[in-house]
Amino acid sequence: MEDFKYFVRSCHKNGIHVVLTMDFNSVSAKHSWTDSTSMLEPYPSGGRISRLGGDARTVIQGTGYYSVFGSQFVDLNLRESVTLDRVSDVAKFWLNEGIDGILLDNVAFYVENSAEPTTPITKELGSKWFAKYPTSQIYLNESVEVVRRIRKVVDEMSESSGKPKLLAVDAGNTGYGISEKEDPSMQYLGTKDSPAAHVVVSRQFVKQRGWKASPTNPLVINNNILTYDMLSVDDRDSMALAAASTTDPRQSDLVALASTFLLPGTCLLYYGSELNEETRNTKFTVDFYPFDEKTVFTGSNETDVLLSQLAMPWDQSGVGFSAMLSNVTSFTEYLKAFKFNETVESATSSGRGITSLSLVQDLVAIRKNESLLWGGFRMLQPSRITEELNFEIFERKAEGFPAFIIVLRKESNAVSGTFDFSSVCPSIIPKIIYPPNKNFPIDQPVSSHVFT
């Protein structure tokens, strides 16, 4: 605890806020709370499939209990007041230790429904979880009530300490992504009259929008600005946008990564994703965290990959990750096994020029502008554009401040065209161009009739 307190003090000294991830869905089967069996979720009489596709039964003191993530864990019964009191005490303890907020993980599993679905929403790939248990089992309103209970603790601690505390929510590794017009995770914000989380992690820009099995509607996996605009979300500023997460693999999608910085909401940047390299290997490494992590195998090469909780590729030797690796070759072998070519050291080396990492640094800096911090959002339709061009164009504008026009292009083909932005502004000052283009000199005004 002394080390943790020193860590918090050091972060605060350097202007860094500390948000602690807490998973109140389950505890270890060896946790002391298992002595109070009333706090544990009973195993349904009709049986249940775990998230890994096996039996969701775990045995505690000779009795079967429910465990959505396998026999090493047991789910907490969050319908019971005694359980809610205990998890509230845990949240209060860590907030008293000086942390600045809590990220609740696996919230979609907090309270589950035993009813089986009537209509499948995925194309079954051999996993019993996807064959039998769509979102009718999870994303229940009772889980929102648990979040509200923790929000009450957070608000009380904010008031007593005189410092605002954050409550964020991540639905977790459900395997089910965002639908055409609805992000089911947004319900954890609660309502205006009865708020729950301050911020909710959205999988809009992660790989396949969070779908770990092919949905019956294949169009919903497109993680672009158009599908973002179609979402029915009352408060986009409360969305935490990520291109990778603890349950979604790193990907090489620079447009998705940039979008998380440029749209309303909070950019949630998981370490390693700023290098814009995809996790490609399905095999597990025994040398690096997370040692016991198991991905959920669905039979798809697109989704059967390790998630983003791998070692940070600071350099080829691994010394930047841990000094303990100075005399071993395991880190180099790890980079080779997972086909990581880029490291922070190589991306910042002299003479490299523009890289994905330098683009992220530019996006972090430009996001301080008011129009990107809290300005409005609207899609723009250029007056003239050829069908071959695959552009997405939108505006961010805060009242009283210069507007930002963002032009994103998913495909890097050689087709050119002209956009007319004269209805928005008489001239344009390029701020970030990636890759560099001679037609757009940085910080020099150009005509609102833009040639690309």
Contacts in CASP RR format, 6 or more apart in sequence:
PFRMAT RR
TARGET T0000
AUTHOR 0000-0000-0000
METHOD contacts of the structure
MODEL  1
MEDFKYFVRSCHKNGIHVVLTMDFNSVSAKHSWTDSTSMLEPYPSGGRIS
RLGGDARTVIQGTGYYSVFGSQFVDLNLRESVTLDRVSDVAKFWLNEGID
GILLDNVAFYVENSAEPTTPITKELGSKWFAKYPTSQIYLNESVEVVRRI
RKVVDEMSESSGKPKLLAVDAGNTGYGISEKEDPSMQYLGTKDSPAAHVV
VSRQFVKQRGWKASPTNPLVINNNILTYDMLSVDDRDSMALAAASTTDPR
QSDLVALASTFLLPGTCLLYYGSELNEETRNTKFTVDFYPFDEKTVFTGS
NETDVLLSQLAMPWDQSGVGFSAMLSNVTSFTEYLKAFKFNETVESATSS
GRGITSLSLVQDLVAIRKNESLLWGGFRMLQPSRITEELNFEIFERKAEG
FPAFIIVLRKESNAVSGTFDFSSVCPSIIPKIIYPPNKNFPIDQPVSSHV
FT
1 97 0 8 1.000
4 97 0 8 1.000
5 97 0 8 1.000
7 18 0 8 1.000
8 18 0 8 1.000
8 97 0 8 1.000
8 98 0 8 1.000
8 99 0 8 1.000
11 17 0 8 1.000
11 18 0 8 1.000
12 18 0 8 1.000
17 100 0 8 1.000
17 101 0 8 1.000
17 166 0 8 1.000
18 98 0 8 1.000
18 99 0 8 1.000
18 100 0 8 1.000
18 101 0 8 1.000
19 99 0 8 1.000
19 100 0 8 1.000
19 101 0 8 1.000
19 102 0 8 1.000
19 103 0 8 1.000
19 166 0 8 1.000
19 168 0 8 1.000
20 94 0 8 1.000
20 99 0 8 1.000
20 101 0 8 1.000
20 102 0 8 1.000
20 103 0 8 1.000
21 102 0 8 1.000
21 103 0 8 1.000
21 105 0 8 1.000
22 90 0 8 1.000
22 91 0 8 1.000
22 94 0 8 1.000
22 102 0 8 1.000
22 103 0 8 1.000
22 104 0 8 1.000
22 105 0 8 1.000
23 104 0 8 1.000
23 105 0 8 1.000
23 106 0 8 1.000
24 76 0 8 1.000
24 78 0 8 1.000
24 87 0 8 1.000
24 90 0 8 1.000
24 104 0 8 1.000
24 110 0 8 1.000
24 146 0 8 1.000
24 150 0 8 1.000
25 68 0 8 1.000
25 69 0 8 1.000
25 75 0 8 1.000
25 76 0 8 1.000
25 78 0 8 1.000
25 105 0 8 1.000
25 106 0 8 1.000
25 107 0 8 1.000
25 109 0 8 1.000
25 110 0 8 1.000
26 67 0 8 1.000
26 68 0 8 1.000
26 69 0 8 1.000
26 73 0 8 1.000
26 74 0 8 1.000
26 75 0 8 1.000
26 76 0 8 1.000
26 106 0 8 1.000
26 109 0 8 1.000
27 33 0 8 1.000
27 34 0 8 1.000
27 73 0 8 1.000
27 74 0 8 1.000
27 76 0 8 1.000
28 72 0 8 1.000
28 73 0 8 1.000
28 74 0 8 1.000
29 58 0 8 1.000
29 60 0 8 1.000
29 67 0 8 1.000
29 71 0 8 1.000
29 72 0 8 1.000
29 73 0 8 1.000
29 74 0 8 1.000
31 74 0 8 1.000
33 39 0 8 1.000
33 40 0 8 1.000
33 76 0 8 1.000
33 86 0 8 1.000
34 40 0 8 1.000
34 60 0 8 1.000
34 61 0 8 1.000
34 74 0 8 1.000
36 82 0 8 1.000
37 60 0 8 1.000
37 61 0 8 1.000
37 63 0 8 1.000
37 65 0 8 1.000
38 77 0 8 1.000
38 80 0 8 1.000
38 82 0 8 1.000
38 83 0 8 1.000
39 76 0 8 1.000
39 77 0 8 1.000
39 80 0 8 1.000
39 82 0 8 1.000
39 83 0 8 1.000
39 86 0 8 1.000
40 60 0 8 1.000
40 65 0 8 1.000
40 66 0 8 1.000
40 74 0 8 1.000
40 75 0 8 1.000
40 76 0 8 1.000
40 77 0 8 1.000
41 65 0 8 1.000
41 66 0 8 1.000
41 74 0 8 1.000
41 75 0 8 1.000
41 76 0 8 1.000
41 77 0 8 1.000
42 64 0 8 1.000
42 65 0 8 1.000
42 66 0 8 1.000
42 77 0 8 1.000
43 56 0 8 1.000
43 57 0 8 1.000
43 64 0 8 1.000
43 65 0 8 1.000
43 66 0 8 1.000
44 66 0 8 1.000
44 114 0 8 1.000
46 114 0 8 1.000
47 55 0 8 1.000
47 56 0 8 1.000
47 57 0 8 1.000
48 55 0 8 1.000
48 56 0 8 1.000
48 57 0 8 1.000
48 66 0 8 1.000
48 114 0 8 1.000
49 55 0 8 1.000
49 56 0 8 1.000
49 128 0 8 1.000
49 129 0 8 1.000
49 132 0 8 1.000
49 133 0 8 1.000
50 56 0 8 1.000
50 67 0 8 1.000
50 68 0 8 1.000
50 69 0 8 1.000
50 70 0 8 1.000
50 129 0 8 1.000
51 68 0 8 1.000
51 69 0 8 1.000
51 70 0 8 1.000
51 109 0 8 1.000
51 129 0 8 1.000
51 173 0 8 1.000
51 174 0 8 1.000
51 296 0 8 1.000
52 69 0 8 1.000
52 70 0 8 1.000
52 129 0 8 1.000
52 294 0 8 1.000
52 296 0 8 1.000
53 127 0 8 1.000
53 128 0 8 1.000
53 129 0 8 1.000
53 296 0 8 1.000
54 70 0 8 1.000
54 128 0 8 1.000
56 66 0 8 1.000
56 67 0 8 1.000
56 68 0 8 1.000
56 70 0 8 1.000
57 64 0 8 1.000
57 65 0 8 1.000
57 66 0 8 1.000
57 67 0 8 1.000
57 71 0 8 1.000
58 64 0 8 1.000
58 65 0 8 1.000
58 66 0 8 1.000
58 67 0 8 1.000
58 70 0 8 1.000
58 71 0 8 1.000
58 72 0 8 1.000
58 73 0 8 1.000
58 74 0 8 1.000
59 65 0 8 1.000
59 71 0 8 1.000
60 74 0 8 1.000
65 74 0 8 1.000
65 75 0 8 1.000
66 74 0 8 1.000
66 75 0 8 1.000
67 73 0 8 1.000
67 74 0 8 1.000
67 75 0 8 1.000
68 75 0 8 1.000
68 109 0 8 1.000
68 112 0 8 1.000
75 109 0 8 1.000
76 83 0 8 1.000
76 87 0 8 1.000
77 83 0 8 1.000
78 84 0 8 1.000
78 87 0 8 1.000
78 110 0 8 1.000
78 111 0 8 1.000
78 142 0 8 1.000
78 143 0 8 1.000
78 146 0 8 1.000
79 111 0 8 1.000
79 142 0 8 1.000
84 146 0 8 1.000
84 149 0 8 1.000
87 146 0 8 1.000
87 149 0 8 1.000
87 150 0 8 1.000
88 149 0 8 1.000
88 150 0 8 1.000
88 152 0 8 1.000
88 153 0 8 1.000
91 102 0 8 1.000
91 150 0 8 1.000
91 153 0 8 1.000
91 154 0 8 1.000
92 153 0 8 1.000
92 157 0 8 1.000
94 102 0 8 1.000
95 101 0 8 1.000
95 102 0 8 1.000
95 153 0 8 1.000
95 154 0 8 1.000
95 157 0 8 1.000
95 161 0 8 1.000
95 165 0 8 1.000
96 157 0 8 1.000
98 161 0 8 1.000
99 165 0 8 1.000
100 163 0 8 1.000
100 165 0 8 1.000
100 166 0 8 1.000
101 154 0 8 1.000
101 165 0 8 1.000
101 166 0 8 1.000
101 167 0 8 1.000
101 168 0 8 1.000
102 150 0 8 1.000
102 154 0 8 1.000
102 165 0 8 1.000
102 166 0 8 1.000
102 167 0 8 1.000
102 168 0 8 1.000
103 168 0 8 1.000
103 169 0 8 1.000
103 170 0 8 1.000
103 201 0 8 1.000
104 147 0 8 1.000
104 150 0 8 1.000
104 167 0 8 1.000
104 168 0 8 1.000
104 169 0 8 1.000
104 170 0 8 1.000
104 197 0 8 1.000
105 170 0 8 1.000
105 172 0 8 1.000
105 246 0 8 1.000
106 170 0 8 1.000
106 171 0 8 1.000
106 172 0 8 1.000
106 173 0 8 1.000
107 143 0 8 1.000
107 146 0 8 1.000
107 147 0 8 1.000
107 169 0 8 1.000
107 170 0 8 1.000
107 171 0 8 1.000
107 172 0 8 1.000
107 188 0 8 1.000
108 138 0 8 1.000
108 139 0 8 1.000
108 143 0 8 1.000
108 171 0 8 1.000
108 172 0 8 1.000
108 174 0 8 1.000
108 184 0 8 1.000
108 185 0 8 1.000
109 138 0 8 1.000
109 143 0 8 1.000
109 172 0 8 1.000
109 174 0 8 1.000
110 142 0 8 1.000
110 143 0 8 1.000
110 146 0 8 1.000
110 147 0 8 1.000
111 140 0 8 1.000
111 142 0 8 1.000
111 143 0 8 1.000
111 146 0 8 1.000
112 137 0 8 1.000
112 138 0 8 1.000
112 140 0 8 1.000
113 136 0 8 1.000
113 137 0 8 1.000
113 138 0 8 1.000
113 140 0 8 1.000
114 137 0 8 1.000
115 136 0 8 1.000
115 137 0 8 1.000
116 132 0 8 1.000
116 133 0 8 1.000
116 136 0 8 1.000
117 132 0 8 1.000
117 133 0 8 1.000
117 134 0 8 1.000
117 136 0 8 1.000
117 137 0 8 1.000
118 136 0 8 1.000
119 134 0 8 1.000
120 131 0 8 1.000
120 134 0 8 1.000
120 216 0 8 1.000
121 134 0 8 1.000
121 135 0 8 1.000
121 176 0 8 1.000
121 215 0 8 1.000
121 216 0 8 1.000
122 130 0 8 1.000
122 134 0 8 1.000
122 176 0 8 1.000
122 211 0 8 1.000
122 213 0 8 1.000
122 214 0 8 1.000
122 215 0 8 1.000
122 216 0 8 1.000
123 213 0 8 1.000
123 214 0 8 1.000
123 215 0 8 1.000
123 216 0 8 1.000
124 130 0 8 1.000
124 131 0 8 1.000
124 213 0 8 1.000
125 213 0 8 1.000
125 214 0 8 1.000
125 298 0 8 1.000
125 299 0 8 1.000
125 300 0 8 1.000
126 298 0 8 1.000
126 299 0 8 1.000
127 213 0 8 1.000
127 296 0 8 1.000
127 297 0 8 1.000
127 298 0 8 1.000
127 299 0 8 1.000
129 175 0 8 1.000
129 296 0 8 1.000
130 175 0 8 1.000
130 212 0 8 1.000
130 213 0 8 1.000
130 298 0 8 1.000
134 176 0 8 1.000
135 174 0 8 1.000
135 176 0 8 1.000
135 184 0 8 1.000
138 174 0 8 1.000
138 176 0 8 1.000
139 171 0 8 1.000
139 174 0 8 1.000
139 184 0 8 1.000
139 185 0 8 1.000
139 187 0 8 1.000
141 187 0 8 1.000
143 188 0 8 1.000
144 187 0 8 1.000
144 188 0 8 1.000
144 190 0 8 1.000
144 196 0 8 1.000
147 167 0 8 1.000
147 169 0 8 1.000
147 188 0 8 1.000
147 190 0 8 1.000
147 196 0 8 1.000
147 197 0 8 1.000
148 190 0 8 1.000
148 194 0 8 1.000
148 195 0 8 1.000
148 196 0 8 1.000
150 167 0 8 1.000
151 167 0 8 1.000
151 195 0 8 1.000
151 196 0 8 1.000
151 197 0 8 1.000
154 165 0 8 1.000
154 166 0 8 1.000
154 167 0 8 1.000
155 165 0 8 1.000
157 165 0 8 1.000
158 164 0 8 1.000
158 165 0 8 1.000
166 198 0 8 1.000
166 199 0 8 1.000
167 196 0 8 1.000
167 197 0 8 1.000
167 198 0 8 1.000
167 199 0 8 1.000
168 197 0 8 1.000
168 198 0 8 1.000
168 199 0 8 1.000
168 200 0 8 1.000
168 201 0 8 1.000
168 240 0 8 1.000
169 185 0 8 1.000
169 188 0 8 1.000
169 196 0 8 1.000
169 197 0 8 1.000
169 199 0 8 1.000
169 200 0 8 1.000
169 201 0 8 1.000
170 185 0 8 1.000
170 200 0 8 1.000
170 201 0 8 1.000
170 245 0 8 1.000
170 246 0 8 1.000
170 247 0 8 1.000
171 184 0 8 1.000
171 185 0 8 1.000
171 188 0 8 1.000
171 200 0 8 1.000
171 201 0 8 1.000
172 247 0 8 1.000
173 212 0 8 1.000
173 247 0 8 1.000
173 296 0 8 1.000
175 210 0 8 1.000
175 211 0 8 1.000
175 212 0 8 1.000
175 213 0 8 1.000
175 296 0 8 1.000
176 184 0 8 1.000
176 210 0 8 1.000
176 211 0 8 1.000
176 212 0 8 1.000
177 184 0 8 1.000
177 203 0 8 1.000
177 208 0 8 1.000
177 209 0 8 1.000
177 210 0 8 1.000
177 211 0 8 1.000
177 215 0 8 1.000
177 220 0 8 1.000
178 184 0 8 1.000
178 202 0 8 1.000
178 203 0 8 1.000
178 204 0 8 1.000
178 209 0 8 1.000
178 210 0 8 1.000
178 220 0 8 1.000
178 227 0 8 1.000
178 231 0 8 1.000
179 217 0 8 1.000
179 220 0 8 1.000
180 217 0 8 1.000
180 219 0 8 1.000
180 220 0 8 1.000
180 227 0 8 1.000
180 230 0 8 1.000
181 230 0 8 1.000
181 231 0 8 1.000
181 232 0 8 1.000
182 231 0 8 1.000
182 232 0 8 1.000
183 202 0 8 1.000
183 203 0 8 1.000
183 204 0 8 1.000
183 231 0 8 1.000
183 233 0 8 1.000
183 239 0 8 1.000
185 200 0 8 1.000
185 201 0 8 1.000
185 202 0 8 1.000
185 203 0 8 1.000
186 200 0 8 1.000
186 202 0 8 1.000
186 233 0 8 1.000
186 234 0 8 1.000
186 238 0 8 1.000
186 239 0 8 1.000
188 196 0 8 1.000
188 197 0 8 1.000
188 200 0 8 1.000
189 195 0 8 1.000
189 196 0 8 1.000
189 197 0 8 1.000
189 200 0 8 1.000
189 234 0 8 1.000
189 235 0 8 1.000
189 238 0 8 1.000
190 196 0 8 1.000
190 197 0 8 1.000
197 238 0 8 1.000
198 238 0 8 1.000
199 238 0 8 1.000
199 239 0 8 1.000
199 240 0 8 1.000
199 266 0 8 1.000
200 238 0 8 1.000
200 239 0 8 1.000
200 240 0 8 1.000
201 240 0 8 1.000
201 242 0 8 1.000
201 245 0 8 1.000
201 268 0 8 1.000
202 239 0 8 1.000
202 240 0 8 1.000
202 241 0 8 1.000
202 242 0 8 1.000
203 209 0 8 1.000
203 210 0 8 1.000
203 242 0 8 1.000
203 245 0 8 1.000
203 248 0 8 1.000
204 223 0 8 1.000
204 227 0 8 1.000
204 228 0 8 1.000
204 231 0 8 1.000
204 239 0 8 1.000
204 241 0 8 1.000
205 223 0 8 1.000
205 228 0 8 1.000
205 241 0 8 1.000
205 242 0 8 1.000
205 243 0 8 1.000
205 253 0 8 1.000
205 256 0 8 1.000
205 257 0 8 1.000
205 259 0 8 1.000
205 260 0 8 1.000
206 223 0 8 1.000
206 242 0 8 1.000
206 243 0 8 1.000
206 244 0 8 1.000
206 245 0 8 1.000
206 248 0 8 1.000
206 251 0 8 1.000
206 256 0 8 1.000
207 223 0 8 1.000
207 244 0 8 1.000
207 248 0 8 1.000
207 249 0 8 1.000
207 251 0 8 1.000
207 253 0 8 1.000
207 302 0 8 1.000
207 303 0 8 1.000
208 221 0 8 1.000
208 223 0 8 1.000
208 302 0 8 1.000
208 303 0 8 1.000
209 220 0 8 1.000
209 221 0 8 1.000
209 222 0 8 1.000
209 223 0 8 1.000
209 227 0 8 1.000
210 248 0 8 1.000
211 220 0 8 1.000
211 221 0 8 1.000
211 303 0 8 1.000
212 296 0 8 1.000
212 298 0 8 1.000
212 300 0 8 1.000
212 303 0 8 1.000
213 298 0 8 1.000
213 300 0 8 1.000
213 303 0 8 1.000
214 221 0 8 1.000
214 300 0 8 1.000
215 221 0 8 1.000
220 227 0 8 1.000
223 253 0 8 1.000
223 256 0 8 1.000
224 255 0 8 1.000
224 392 0 8 1.000
224 410 0 8 1.000
225 259 0 8 1.000
225 263 0 8 1.000
225 379 0 8 1.000
225 392 0 8 1.000
225 394 0 8 1.000
225 408 0 8 1.000
226 379 0 8 1.000
226 392 0 8 1.000
228 259 0 8 1.000
228 263 0 8 1.000
229 379 0 8 1.000
229 394 0 8 1.000
233 239 0 8 1.000
236 263 0 8 1.000
236 264 0 8 1.000
236 265 0 8 1.000
236 377 0 8 1.000
237 264 0 8 1.000
237 265 0 8 1.000
237 266 0 8 1.000
237 374 0 8 1.000
238 265 0 8 1.000
239 264 0 8 1.000
239 265 0 8 1.000
239 266 0 8 1.000
240 265 0 8 1.000
240 266 0 8 1.000
240 267 0 8 1.000
240 268 0 8 1.000
241 259 0 8 1.000
241 260 0 8 1.000
241 263 0 8 1.000
241 265 0 8 1.000
241 266 0 8 1.000
241 267 0 8 1.000
241 268 0 8 1.000
242 248 0 8 1.000
242 260 0 8 1.000
242 267 0 8 1.000
242 268 0 8 1.000
242 269 0 8 1.000
242 270 0 8 1.000
242 273 0 8 1.000
243 251 0 8 1.000
243 253 0 8 1.000
243 256 0 8 1.000
243 257 0 8 1.000
243 260 0 8 1.000
243 269 0 8 1.000
243 270 0 8 1.000
243 273 0 8 1.000
244 250 0 8 1.000
244 251 0 8 1.000
244 270 0 8 1.000
244 272 0 8 1.000
244 273 0 8 1.000
244 307 0 8 1.000
244 308 0 8 1.000
245 268 0 8 1.000
245 270 0 8 1.000
245 307 0 8 1.000
245 308 0 8 1.000
246 270 0 8 1.000
246 307 0 8 1.000
246 308 0 8 1.000
246 309 0 8 1.000
247 307 0 8 1.000
248 307 0 8 1.000
248 308 0 8 1.000
249 278 0 8 1.000
249 279 0 8 1.000
249 303 0 8 1.000
249 305 0 8 1.000
249 306 0 8 1.000
249 307 0 8 1.000
249 308 0 8 1.000
250 270 0 8 1.000
250 272 0 8 1.000
250 273 0 8 1.000
250 277 0 8 1.000
250 278 0 8 1.000
250 279 0 8 1.000
250 308 0 8 1.000
250 310 0 8 1.000
251 273 0 8 1.000
251 276 0 8 1.000
251 278 0 8 1.000
251 279 0 8 1.000
252 276 0 8 1.000
252 277 0 8 1.000
252 278 0 8 1.000
253 276 0 8 1.000
254 276 0 8 1.000
254 356 0 8 1.000
254 359 0 8 1.000
254 434 0 8 1.000
255 392 0 8 1.000
255 408 0 8 1.000
255 409 0 8 1.000
255 410 0 8 1.000
257 273 0 8 1.000
257 274 0 8 1.000
257 276 0 8 1.000
257 356 0 8 1.000
257 360 0 8 1.000
258 359 0 8 1.000
258 363 0 8 1.000
258 408 0 8 1.000
258 434 0 8 1.000
259 408 0 8 1.000
260 267 0 8 1.000
260 268 0 8 1.000
260 269 0 8 1.000
261 267 0 8 1.000
261 360 0 8 1.000
261 363 0 8 1.000
261 364 0 8 1.000
261 366 0 8 1.000
261 367 0 8 1.000
261 372 0 8 1.000
262 363 0 8 1.000
262 367 0 8 1.000
262 372 0 8 1.000
262 396 0 8 1.000
262 404 0 8 1.000
262 406 0 8 1.000
263 377 0 8 1.000
263 394 0 8 1.000
263 396 0 8 1.000
264 374 0 8 1.000
264 375 0 8 1.000
264 376 0 8 1.000
264 377 0 8 1.000
264 396 0 8 1.000
267 367 0 8 1.000
269 360 0 8 1.000
270 308 0 8 1.000
271 308 0 8 1.000
271 312 0 8 1.000
272 308 0 8 1.000
272 312 0 8 1.000
272 313 0 8 1.000
273 308 0 8 1.000
274 356 0 8 1.000
274 357 0 8 1.000
274 360 0 8 1.000
275 313 0 8 1.000
275 340 0 8 1.000
275 342 0 8 1.000
275 343 0 8 1.000
275 344 0 8 1.000
275 347 0 8 1.000
275 356 0 8 1.000
275 357 0 8 1.000
276 342 0 8 1.000
276 356 0 8 1.000
277 340 0 8 1.000
277 341 0 8 1.000
277 342 0 8 1.000
279 305 0 8 1.000
279 306 0 8 1.000
279 307 0 8 1.000
279 308 0 8 1.000
279 310 0 8 1.000
279 338 0 8 1.000
280 305 0 8 1.000
280 338 0 8 1.000
280 339 0 8 1.000
281 305 0 8 1.000
281 306 0 8 1.000
281 337 0 8 1.000
281 338 0 8 1.000
281 339 0 8 1.000
282 295 0 8 1.000
282 301 0 8 1.000
282 304 0 8 1.000
282 305 0 8 1.000
282 306 0 8 1.000
283 337 0 8 1.000
284 293 0 8 1.000
284 294 0 8 1.000
284 306 0 8 1.000
285 310 0 8 1.000
285 334 0 8 1.000
285 337 0 8 1.000
285 338 0 8 1.000
287 330 0 8 1.000
287 331 0 8 1.000
287 334 0 8 1.000
288 310 0 8 1.000
288 311 0 8 1.000
288 330 0 8 1.000
288 334 0 8 1.000
289 309 0 8 1.000
289 310 0 8 1.000
289 311 0 8 1.000
290 309 0 8 1.000
293 306 0 8 1.000
293 307 0 8 1.000
293 309 0 8 1.000
295 304 0 8 1.000
295 305 0 8 1.000
295 306 0 8 1.000
295 307 0 8 1.000
296 303 0 8 1.000
297 304 0 8 1.000
298 304 0 8 1.000
306 338 0 8 1.000
310 334 0 8 1.000
310 338 0 8 1.000
311 318 0 8 1.000
311 321 0 8 1.000
311 331 0 8 1.000
311 334 0 8 1.000
312 320 0 8 1.000
312 321 0 8 1.000
312 344 0 8 1.000
313 321 0 8 1.000
313 335 0 8 1.000
313 340 0 8 1.000
313 342 0 8 1.000
313 343 0 8 1.000
313 344 0 8 1.000
314 320 0 8 1.000
314 321 0 8 1.000
314 343 0 8 1.000
314 344 0 8 1.000
314 345 0 8 1.000
315 321 0 8 1.000
315 343 0 8 1.000
315 344 0 8 1.000
315 345 0 8 1.000
315 346 0 8 1.000
316 331 0 8 1.000
316 332 0 8 1.000
316 335 0 8 1.000
316 343 0 8 1.000
316 345 0 8 1.000
316 346 0 8 1.000
317 325 0 8 1.000
317 326 0 8 1.000
317 331 0 8 1.000
317 332 0 8 1.000
318 325 0 8 1.000
318 331 0 8 1.000
318 332 0 8 1.000
319 325 0 8 1.000
319 326 0 8 1.000
321 331 0 8 1.000
325 331 0 8 1.000
335 343 0 8 1.000
342 355 0 8 1.000
342 356 0 8 1.000
342 357 0 8 1.000
344 357 0 8 1.000
346 352 0 8 1.000
347 355 0 8 1.000
347 356 0 8 1.000
347 357 0 8 1.000
347 358 0 8 1.000
348 355 0 8 1.000
348 357 0 8 1.000
348 358 0 8 1.000
354 434 0 8 1.000
354 435 0 8 1.000
354 436 0 8 1.000
359 432 0 8 1.000
359 434 0 8 1.000
362 432 0 8 1.000
363 432 0 8 1.000
366 372 0 8 1.000
366 431 0 8 1.000
366 432 0 8 1.000
367 373 0 8 1.000
369 401 0 8 1.000
369 402 0 8 1.000
369 404 0 8 1.000
370 398 0 8 1.000
370 401 0 8 1.000
371 396 0 8 1.000
371 397 0 8 1.000
371 398 0 8 1.000
371 401 0 8 1.000
371 402 0 8 1.000
371 403 0 8 1.000
371 404 0 8 1.000
372 396 0 8 1.000
372 404 0 8 1.000
373 398 0 8 1.000
374 398 0 8 1.000
375 396 0 8 1.000
375 397 0 8 1.000
375 398 0 8 1.000
375 401 0 8 1.000
376 396 0 8 1.000
376 397 0 8 1.000
376 398 0 8 1.000
377 394 0 8 1.000
377 395 0 8 1.000
377 396 0 8 1.000
378 394 0 8 1.000
378 395 0 8 1.000
378 397 0 8 1.000
379 392 0 8 1.000
379 393 0 8 1.000
379 394 0 8 1.000
380 393 0 8 1.000
380 394 0 8 1.000
380 395 0 8 1.000
380 405 0 8 1.000
380 421 0 8 1.000
380 424 0 8 1.000
381 393 0 8 1.000
382 391 0 8 1.000
382 393 0 8 1.000
382 419 0 8 1.000
382 420 0 8 1.000
382 421 0 8 1.000
383 419 0 8 1.000
383 420 0 8 1.000
383 423 0 8 1.000
384 417 0 8 1.000
384 418 0 8 1.000
384 419 0 8 1.000
384 420 0 8 1.000
385 391 0 8 1.000
385 417 0 8 1.000
385 419 0 8 1.000
386 415 0 8 1.000
386 417 0 8 1.000
388 413 0 8 1.000
388 415 0 8 1.000
389 409 0 8 1.000
389 415 0 8 1.000
389 417 0 8 1.000
389 452 0 8 1.000
390 409 0 8 1.000
390 410 0 8 1.000
390 411 0 8 1.000
390 413 0 8 1.000
391 407 0 8 1.000
391 408 0 8 1.000
391 409 0 8 1.000
391 419 0 8 1.000
392 407 0 8 1.000
392 408 0 8 1.000
392 409 0 8 1.000
392 410 0 8 1.000
393 405 0 8 1.000
393 406 0 8 1.000
393 407 0 8 1.000
393 408 0 8 1.000
393 419 0 8 1.000
394 405 0 8 1.000
394 406 0 8 1.000
395 403 0 8 1.000
395 404 0 8 1.000
395 405 0 8 1.000
395 406 0 8 1.000
395 424 0 8 1.000
396 403 0 8 1.000
396 404 0 8 1.000
396 406 0 8 1.000
397 403 0 8 1.000
397 404 0 8 1.000
403 424 0 8 1.000
403 425 0 8 1.000
404 431 0 8 1.000
405 421 0 8 1.000
405 424 0 8 1.000
405 425 0 8 1.000
405 428 0 8 1.000
407 419 0 8 1.000
407 452 0 8 1.000
416 451 0 8 1.000
416 452 0 8 1.000
417 451 0 8 1.000
417 452 0 8 1.000
418 449 0 8 1.000
418 450 0 8 1.000
418 451 0 8 1.000
418 452 0 8 1.000
419 449 0 8 1.000
419 450 0 8 1.000
419 452 0 8 1.000
420 448 0 8 1.000
420 449 0 8 1.000
420 450 0 8 1.000
421 428 0 8 1.000
421 448 0 8 1.000
421 449 0 8 1.000
421 450 0 8 1.000
422 448 0 8 1.000
422 449 0 8 1.000
424 448 0 8 1.000
425 448 0 8 1.000
426 448 0 8 1.000
427 445 0 8 1.000
427 446 0 8 1.000
427 447 0 8 1.000
427 448 0 8 1.000
428 445 0 8 1.000
428 446 0 8 1.000
428 447 0 8 1.000
428 448 0 8 1.000
428 450 0 8 1.000
429 443 0 8 1.000
429 444 0 8 1.000
429 445 0 8 1.000
429 446 0 8 1.000
430 440 0 8 1.000
430 441 0 8 1.000
430 442 0 8 1.000
430 443 0 8 1.000
430 444 0 8 1.000
430 446 0 8 1.000
431 442 0 8 1.000
431 443 0 8 1.000
432 442 0 8 1.000
433 440 0 8 1.000
433 442 0 8 1.000
437 452 0 8 1.000
439 446 0 8 1.000
439 450 0 8 1.000
439 451 0 8 1.000
439 452 0 8 1.000
440 446 0 8 1.000
440 450 0 8 1.000
END
